[in-house]
Amino acid sequence: MLAARDHVGFAEVLDQAFVMLHAGLAIHTFTMNAAASLGRHLDVRSQVRSF
């Protein structure tokens, strides 16, 4: 279980659904590119406008 761990790597959460900030924002682009660099695609279930 990921919640019980002190540290979780980004690659370890790529099988989970994501809630992301709106497309076009820097953090969205950064996260999508980070997943792509690992040969993966994010399962974005919802996009929000702010934290």
mmCIF file of the N, C-alpha and C atoms, coordinates in Angstrom:
data_MODEL
# 
_entry.id   MODEL 
# 
loop_
_atom_site.group_PDB 
_atom_site.id 
_atom_site.type_symbol 
_atom_site.label_atom_id 
_atom_site.label_alt_id 
_atom_site.label_comp_id 
_atom_site.label_asym_id 
_atom_site.label_entity_id 
_atom_site.label_seq_id 
_atom_site.pdbx_PDB_ins_code 
_atom_site.Cartn_x 
_atom_site.Cartn_y 
_atom_site.Cartn_z 
_atom_site.occupancy 
_atom_site.B_iso_or_equiv 
_atom_site.pdbx_formal_charge 
_atom_site.auth_seq_id 
_atom_site.auth_comp_id 
_atom_site.auth_asym_id 
_atom_site.auth_atom_id 
_atom_site.pdbx_PDB_model_num 
ATOM 1   N N  . MET A 1 1  ? 0.837   -1.169 0.000   1.00 0.00 ? 1  MET A N  1 
ATOM 2   C CA . MET A 1 1  ? 0.000   0.000  0.000   1.00 0.00 ? 1  MET A CA 1 
ATOM 3   C C  . MET A 1 1  ? 0.893   1.248  0.000   1.00 0.00 ? 1  MET A C  1 
ATOM 4   N N  . LEU A 1 2  ? 0.639   2.131  -0.938  1.00 0.00 ? 2  LEU A N  1 
ATOM 5   C CA . LEU A 1 2  ? 1.458   3.326  -1.073  1.00 0.00 ? 2  LEU A CA 1 
ATOM 6   C C  . LEU A 1 2  ? 1.315   4.281  0.116   1.00 0.00 ? 2  LEU A C  1 
ATOM 7   N N  . ALA A 1 3  ? 0.141   4.386  0.674   1.00 0.00 ? 3  ALA A N  1 
ATOM 8   C CA . ALA A 1 3  ? -0.098  5.339  1.762   1.00 0.00 ? 3  ALA A CA 1 
ATOM 9   C C  . ALA A 1 3  ? 0.704   5.014  3.012   1.00 0.00 ? 3  ALA A C  1 
ATOM 10  N N  . ALA A 1 4  ? 1.071   3.784  3.194   1.00 0.00 ? 4  ALA A N  1 
ATOM 11  C CA . ALA A 1 4  ? 1.803   3.375  4.397   1.00 0.00 ? 4  ALA A CA 1 
ATOM 12  C C  . ALA A 1 4  ? 3.307   3.626  4.278   1.00 0.00 ? 4  ALA A C  1 
ATOM 13  N N  . ARG A 1 5  ? 3.768   4.010  3.102   1.00 0.00 ? 5  ARG A N  1 
ATOM 14  C CA . ARG A 1 5  ? 5.202   4.188  2.876   1.00 0.00 ? 5  ARG A CA 1 
ATOM 15  C C  . ARG A 1 5  ? 5.639   5.625  3.130   1.00 0.00 ? 5  ARG A C  1 
ATOM 16  N N  . ASP A 1 6  ? 6.899   5.782  3.543   1.00 0.00 ? 6  ASP A N  1 
ATOM 17  C CA . ASP A 1 6  ? 7.460   7.112  3.771   1.00 0.00 ? 6  ASP A CA 1 
ATOM 18  C C  . ASP A 1 6  ? 7.786   7.819  2.459   1.00 0.00 ? 6  ASP A C  1 
ATOM 19  N N  . HIS A 1 7  ? 8.229   7.084  1.469   1.00 0.00 ? 7  HIS A N  1 
ATOM 20  C CA . HIS A 1 7  ? 8.634   7.653  0.180   1.00 0.00 ? 7  HIS A CA 1 
ATOM 21  C C  . HIS A 1 7  ? 8.055   6.795  -0.940  1.00 0.00 ? 7  HIS A C  1 
ATOM 22  N N  . VAL A 1 8  ? 7.579   7.459  -1.971  1.00 0.00 ? 8  VAL A N  1 
ATOM 23  C CA . VAL A 1 8  ? 7.038   6.780  -3.149  1.00 0.00 ? 8  VAL A CA 1 
ATOM 24  C C  . VAL A 1 8  ? 7.595   7.496  -4.370  1.00 0.00 ? 8  VAL A C  1 
ATOM 25  N N  . GLY A 1 9  ? 8.192   6.743  -5.273  1.00 0.00 ? 9  GLY A N  1 
ATOM 26  C CA . GLY A 1 9  ? 8.727   7.329  -6.494  1.00 0.00 ? 9  GLY A CA 1 
ATOM 27  C C  . GLY A 1 9  ? 7.631   7.615  -7.509  1.00 0.00 ? 9  GLY A C  1 
ATOM 28  N N  . PHE A 1 10 ? 7.879   8.589  -8.362  1.00 0.00 ? 10 PHE A N  1 
ATOM 29  C CA . PHE A 1 10 ? 6.903   8.971  -9.385  1.00 0.00 ? 10 PHE A CA 1 
ATOM 30  C C  . PHE A 1 10 ? 6.502   7.778  -10.248 1.00 0.00 ? 10 PHE A C  1 
ATOM 31  N N  . ALA A 1 11 ? 7.466   6.986  -10.673 1.00 0.00 ? 11 ALA A N  1 
ATOM 32  C CA . ALA A 1 11 ? 7.173   5.832  -11.533 1.00 0.00 ? 11 ALA A CA 1 
ATOM 33  C C  . ALA A 1 11 ? 6.243   4.833  -10.850 1.00 0.00 ? 11 ALA A C  1 
ATOM 34  N N  . GLU A 1 12 ? 6.258   4.813  -9.536  1.00 0.00 ? 12 GLU A N  1 
ATOM 35  C CA . GLU A 1 12 ? 5.417   3.869  -8.791  1.00 0.00 ? 12 GLU A CA 1 
ATOM 36  C C  . GLU A 1 12 ? 3.942   4.262  -8.750  1.00 0.00 ? 12 GLU A C  1 
ATOM 37  N N  . VAL A 1 13 ? 3.631   5.509  -9.046  1.00 0.00 ? 13 VAL A N  1 
ATOM 38  C CA . VAL A 1 13 ? 2.233   5.952  -8.986  1.00 0.00 ? 13 VAL A CA 1 
ATOM 39  C C  . VAL A 1 13 ? 1.586   6.060  -10.367 1.00 0.00 ? 13 VAL A C  1 
ATOM 40  N N  . LEU A 1 14 ? 2.306   5.719  -11.395 1.00 0.00 ? 14 LEU A N  1 
ATOM 41  C CA . LEU A 1 14 ? 1.782   5.895  -12.748 1.00 0.00 ? 14 LEU A CA 1 
ATOM 42  C C  . LEU A 1 14 ? 0.627   4.963  -13.090 1.00 0.00 ? 14 LEU A C  1 
ATOM 43  N N  . ASP A 1 15 ? 0.403   3.939  -12.311 1.00 0.00 ? 15 ASP A N  1 
ATOM 44  C CA . ASP A 1 15 ? -0.749  3.063  -12.539 1.00 0.00 ? 15 ASP A CA 1 
ATOM 45  C C  . ASP A 1 15 ? -2.007  3.580  -11.846 1.00 0.00 ? 15 ASP A C  1 
ATOM 46  N N  . GLN A 1 16 ? -1.877  4.669  -11.101 1.00 0.00 ? 16 GLN A N  1 
ATOM 47  C CA . GLN A 1 16 ? -3.004  5.256  -10.375 1.00 0.00 ? 16 GLN A CA 1 
ATOM 48  C C  . GLN A 1 16 ? -3.660  6.349  -11.213 1.00 0.00 ? 16 GLN A C  1 
ATOM 49  N N  . ALA A 1 17 ? -4.927  6.646  -10.912 1.00 0.00 ? 17 ALA A N  1 
ATOM 50  C CA . ALA A 1 17 ? -5.627  7.753  -11.560 1.00 0.00 ? 17 ALA A CA 1 
ATOM 51  C C  . ALA A 1 17 ? -5.113  9.071  -10.977 1.00 0.00 ? 17 ALA A C  1 
ATOM 52  N N  . PHE A 1 18 ? -5.040  10.095 -11.808 1.00 0.00 ? 18 PHE A N  1 
ATOM 53  C CA . PHE A 1 18 ? -4.533  11.395 -11.393 1.00 0.00 ? 18 PHE A CA 1 
ATOM 54  C C  . PHE A 1 18 ? -5.626  12.455 -11.448 1.00 0.00 ? 18 PHE A C  1 
ATOM 55  N N  . VAL A 1 19 ? -5.567  13.385 -10.504 1.00 0.00 ? 19 VAL A N  1 
ATOM 56  C CA . VAL A 1 19 ? -6.307  14.643 -10.569 1.00 0.00 ? 19 VAL A CA 1 
ATOM 57  C C  . VAL A 1 19 ? -5.252  15.691 -10.867 1.00 0.00 ? 19 VAL A C  1 
ATOM 58  N N  . MET A 1 20 ? -5.393  16.378 -11.973 1.00 0.00 ? 20 MET A N  1 
ATOM 59  C CA . MET A 1 20 ? -4.358  17.308 -12.444 1.00 0.00 ? 20 MET A CA 1 
ATOM 60  C C  . MET A 1 20 ? -4.907  18.722 -12.521 1.00 0.00 ? 20 MET A C  1 
ATOM 61  N N  . LEU A 1 21 ? -3.980  19.667 -12.451 1.00 0.00 ? 21 LEU A N  1 
ATOM 62  C CA . LEU A 1 21 ? -4.352  21.036 -12.756 1.00 0.00 ? 21 LEU A CA 1 
ATOM 63  C C  . LEU A 1 21 ? -4.627  21.137 -14.253 1.00 0.00 ? 21 LEU A C  1 
ATOM 64  N N  . HIS A 1 22 ? -5.325  22.171 -14.635 1.00 0.00 ? 22 HIS A N  1 
ATOM 65  C CA . HIS A 1 22 ? -5.785  22.378 -16.003 1.00 0.00 ? 22 HIS A CA 1 
ATOM 66  C C  . HIS A 1 22 ? -4.653  22.256 -17.025 1.00 0.00 ? 22 HIS A C  1 
ATOM 67  N N  . ALA A 1 23 ? -4.948  21.650 -18.152 1.00 0.00 ? 23 ALA A N  1 
ATOM 68  C CA . ALA A 1 23 ? -3.974  21.505 -19.243 1.00 0.00 ? 23 ALA A CA 1 
ATOM 69  C C  . ALA A 1 23 ? -3.475  22.876 -19.680 1.00 0.00 ? 23 ALA A C  1 
ATOM 70  N N  . GLY A 1 24 ? -2.214  22.956 -20.005 1.00 0.00 ? 24 GLY A N  1 
ATOM 71  C CA . GLY A 1 24 ? -1.608  24.200 -20.427 1.00 0.00 ? 24 GLY A CA 1 
ATOM 72  C C  . GLY A 1 24 ? -0.804  24.869 -19.321 1.00 0.00 ? 24 GLY A C  1 
ATOM 73  N N  . LEU A 1 25 ? -1.059  24.486 -18.076 1.00 0.00 ? 25 LEU A N  1 
ATOM 74  C CA . LEU A 1 25 ? -0.265  25.019 -16.977 1.00 0.00 ? 25 LEU A CA 1 
ATOM 75  C C  . LEU A 1 25 ? 1.063   24.282 -16.913 1.00 0.00 ? 25 LEU A C  1 
ATOM 76  N N  . ALA A 1 26 ? 2.076   24.960 -16.415 1.00 0.00 ? 26 ALA A N  1 
ATOM 77  C CA . ALA A 1 26 ? 3.429   24.395 -16.403 1.00 0.00 ? 26 ALA A CA 1 
ATOM 78  C C  . ALA A 1 26 ? 3.498   23.071 -15.652 1.00 0.00 ? 26 ALA A C  1 
ATOM 79  N N  . ILE A 1 27 ? 2.834   22.950 -14.518 1.00 0.00 ? 27 ILE A N  1 
ATOM 80  C CA . ILE A 1 27 ? 2.913   21.710 -13.739 1.00 0.00 ? 27 ILE A CA 1 
ATOM 81  C C  . ILE A 1 27 ? 2.255   20.543 -14.485 1.00 0.00 ? 27 ILE A C  1 
ATOM 82  N N  . HIS A 1 28 ? 1.207   20.830 -15.240 1.00 0.00 ? 28 HIS A N  1 
ATOM 83  C CA . HIS A 1 28 ? 0.546   19.794 -16.045 1.00 0.00 ? 28 HIS A CA 1 
ATOM 84  C C  . HIS A 1 28 ? 1.501   19.305 -17.130 1.00 0.00 ? 28 HIS A C  1 
ATOM 85  N N  . THR A 1 29 ? 2.101   20.245 -17.839 1.00 0.00 ? 29 THR A N  1 
ATOM 86  C CA . THR A 1 29 ? 3.045   19.895 -18.901 1.00 0.00 ? 29 THR A CA 1 
ATOM 87  C C  . THR A 1 29 ? 4.238   19.135 -18.345 1.00 0.00 ? 29 THR A C  1 
ATOM 88  N N  . PHE A 1 30 ? 4.788   19.603 -17.221 1.00 0.00 ? 30 PHE A N  1 
ATOM 89  C CA . PHE A 1 30 ? 5.933   18.945 -16.596 1.00 0.00 ? 30 PHE A CA 1 
ATOM 90  C C  . PHE A 1 30 ? 5.603   17.498 -16.221 1.00 0.00 ? 30 PHE A C  1 
ATOM 91  N N  . THR A 1 31 ? 4.448   17.286 -15.606 1.00 0.00 ? 31 THR A N  1 
ATOM 92  C CA . THR A 1 31 ? 4.055   15.949 -15.158 1.00 0.00 ? 31 THR A CA 1 
ATOM 93  C C  . THR A 1 31 ? 3.806   15.014 -16.338 1.00 0.00 ? 31 THR A C  1 
ATOM 94  N N  . MET A 1 32 ? 3.128   15.521 -17.357 1.00 0.00 ? 32 MET A N  1 
ATOM 95  C CA . MET A 1 32 ? 2.880   14.695 -18.546 1.00 0.00 ? 32 MET A CA 1 
ATOM 96  C C  . MET A 1 32 ? 4.198   14.325 -19.234 1.00 0.00 ? 32 MET A C  1 
ATOM 97  N N  . ASN A 1 33 ? 5.126   15.278 -19.312 1.00 0.00 ? 33 ASN A N  1 
ATOM 98  C CA . ASN A 1 33 ? 6.431   15.013 -19.927 1.00 0.00 ? 33 ASN A CA 1 
ATOM 99  C C  . ASN A 1 33 ? 7.255   14.040 -19.089 1.00 0.00 ? 33 ASN A C  1 
ATOM 100 N N  . ALA A 1 34 ? 7.154   14.139 -17.776 1.00 0.00 ? 34 ALA A N  1 
ATOM 101 C CA . ALA A 1 34 ? 7.881   13.211 -16.905 1.00 0.00 ? 34 ALA A CA 1 
ATOM 102 C C  . ALA A 1 34 ? 7.384   11.780 -17.116 1.00 0.00 ? 34 ALA A C  1 
ATOM 103 N N  . ALA A 1 35 ? 6.085   11.605 -17.230 1.00 0.00 ? 35 ALA A N  1 
ATOM 104 C CA . ALA A 1 35 ? 5.531   10.277 -17.499 1.00 0.00 ? 35 ALA A CA 1 
ATOM 105 C C  . ALA A 1 35 ? 5.960   9.788  -18.877 1.00 0.00 ? 35 ALA A C  1 
ATOM 106 N N  . ALA A 1 36 ? 5.906   10.657 -19.865 1.00 0.00 ? 36 ALA A N  1 
ATOM 107 C CA . ALA A 1 36 ? 6.299   10.280 -21.227 1.00 0.00 ? 36 ALA A CA 1 
ATOM 108 C C  . ALA A 1 36 ? 7.761   9.877  -21.292 1.00 0.00 ? 36 ALA A C  1 
ATOM 109 N N  . SER A 1 37 ? 8.608   10.539 -20.507 1.00 0.00 ? 37 SER A N  1 
ATOM 110 C CA . SER A 1 37 ? 10.028  10.194 -20.519 1.00 0.00 ? 37 SER A CA 1 
ATOM 111 C C  . SER A 1 37 ? 10.274  8.799  -19.962 1.00 0.00 ? 37 SER A C  1 
ATOM 112 N N  . LEU A 1 38 ? 9.305   8.289  -19.199 1.00 0.00 ? 38 LEU A N  1 
ATOM 113 C CA . LEU A 1 38 ? 9.382   6.922  -18.684 1.00 0.00 ? 38 LEU A CA 1 
ATOM 114 C C  . LEU A 1 38 ? 8.626   5.941  -19.579 1.00 0.00 ? 38 LEU A C  1 
ATOM 115 N N  . GLY A 1 39 ? 8.145   6.459  -20.717 1.00 0.00 ? 39 GLY A N  1 
ATOM 116 C CA . GLY A 1 39 ? 7.400   5.614  -21.652 1.00 0.00 ? 39 GLY A CA 1 
ATOM 117 C C  . GLY A 1 39 ? 5.998   5.296  -21.167 1.00 0.00 ? 39 GLY A C  1 
ATOM 118 N N  . ARG A 1 40 ? 5.451   6.171  -20.346 1.00 0.00 ? 40 ARG A N  1 
ATOM 119 C CA . ARG A 1 40 ? 4.131   5.928  -19.750 1.00 0.00 ? 40 ARG A CA 1 
ATOM 120 C C  . ARG A 1 40 ? 3.170   7.056  -20.097 1.00 0.00 ? 40 ARG A C  1 
ATOM 121 N N  . HIS A 1 41 ? 1.906   6.819  -19.842 1.00 0.00 ? 41 HIS A N  1 
ATOM 122 C CA . HIS A 1 41 ? 0.839   7.791  -20.055 1.00 0.00 ? 41 HIS A CA 1 
ATOM 123 C C  . HIS A 1 41 ? 0.056   7.920  -18.761 1.00 0.00 ? 41 HIS A C  1 
ATOM 124 N N  . LEU A 1 42 ? -0.317  9.134  -18.397 1.00 0.00 ? 42 LEU A N  1 
ATOM 125 C CA . LEU A 1 42 ? -1.085  9.341  -17.172 1.00 0.00 ? 42 LEU A CA 1 
ATOM 126 C C  . LEU A 1 42 ? -2.569  9.104  -17.410 1.00 0.00 ? 42 LEU A C  1 
ATOM 127 N N  . ASP A 1 43 ? -3.210  8.475  -16.445 1.00 0.00 ? 43 ASP A N  1 
ATOM 128 C CA . ASP A 1 43 ? -4.661  8.318  -16.444 1.00 0.00 ? 43 ASP A CA 1 
ATOM 129 C C  . ASP A 1 43 ? -5.225  9.525  -15.696 1.00 0.00 ? 43 ASP A C  1 
ATOM 130 N N  . VAL A 1 44 ? -5.508  10.602 -16.437 1.00 0.00 ? 44 VAL A N  1 
ATOM 131 C CA . VAL A 1 44 ? -6.026  11.817 -15.826 1.00 0.00 ? 44 VAL A CA 1 
ATOM 132 C C  . VAL A 1 44 ? -7.541  11.682 -15.750 1.00 0.00 ? 44 VAL A C  1 
ATOM 133 N N  . ARG A 1 45 ? -8.057  11.550 -14.543 1.00 0.00 ? 45 ARG A N  1 
ATOM 134 C CA . ARG A 1 45 ? -9.489  11.362 -14.337 1.00 0.00 ? 45 ARG A CA 1 
ATOM 135 C C  . ARG A 1 45 ? -10.240 12.670 -14.214 1.00 0.00 ? 45 ARG A C  1 
ATOM 136 N N  . SER A 1 46 ? -9.540  13.688 -13.733 1.00 0.00 ? 46 SER A N  1 
ATOM 137 C CA . SER A 1 46 ? -10.196 14.980 -13.529 1.00 0.00 ? 46 SER A CA 1 
ATOM 138 C C  . SER A 1 46 ? -9.156  16.079 -13.638 1.00 0.00 ? 46 SER A C  1 
ATOM 139 N N  . GLN A 1 47 ? -9.595  17.243 -14.132 1.00 0.00 ? 47 GLN A N  1 
ATOM 140 C CA . GLN A 1 47 ? -8.725  18.415 -14.180 1.00 0.00 ? 47 GLN A CA 1 
ATOM 141 C C  . GLN A 1 47 ? -9.408  19.540 -13.412 1.00 0.00 ? 47 GLN A C  1 
ATOM 142 N N  . VAL A 1 48 ? -8.614  20.225 -12.607 1.00 0.00 ? 48 VAL A N  1 
ATOM 143 C CA . VAL A 1 48 ? -9.146  21.319 -11.792 1.00 0.00 ? 48 VAL A CA 1 
ATOM 144 C C  . VAL A 1 48 ? -8.434  22.611 -12.150 1.00 0.00 ? 48 VAL A C  1 
ATOM 145 N N  . ARG A 1 49 ? -9.024  23.741 -11.807 1.00 0.00 ? 49 ARG A N  1 
ATOM 146 C CA . ARG A 1 49 ? -8.455  25.037 -12.154 1.00 0.00 ? 49 ARG A CA 1 
ATOM 147 C C  . ARG A 1 49 ? -7.435  25.550 -11.144 1.00 0.00 ? 49 ARG A C  1 
ATOM 148 N N  . SER A 1 50 ? -7.518  25.082 -9.890  1.00 0.00 ? 50 SER A N  1 
ATOM 149 C CA . SER A 1 50 ? -6.591  25.551 -8.871  1.00 0.00 ? 50 SER A CA 1 
ATOM 150 C C  . SER A 1 50 ? -6.467  24.505 -7.770  1.00 0.00 ? 50 SER A C  1 
ATOM 151 N N  . PHE A 1 51 ? -5.517  24.734 -6.876  1.00 0.00 ? 51 PHE A N  1 
ATOM 152 C CA . PHE A 1 51 ? -5.330  23.830 -5.753  1.00 0.00 ? 51 PHE A CA 1 
ATOM 153 C C  . PHE A 1 51 ? -6.508  23.923 -4.823  1.00 0.00 ? 51 PHE A C  1 
# 
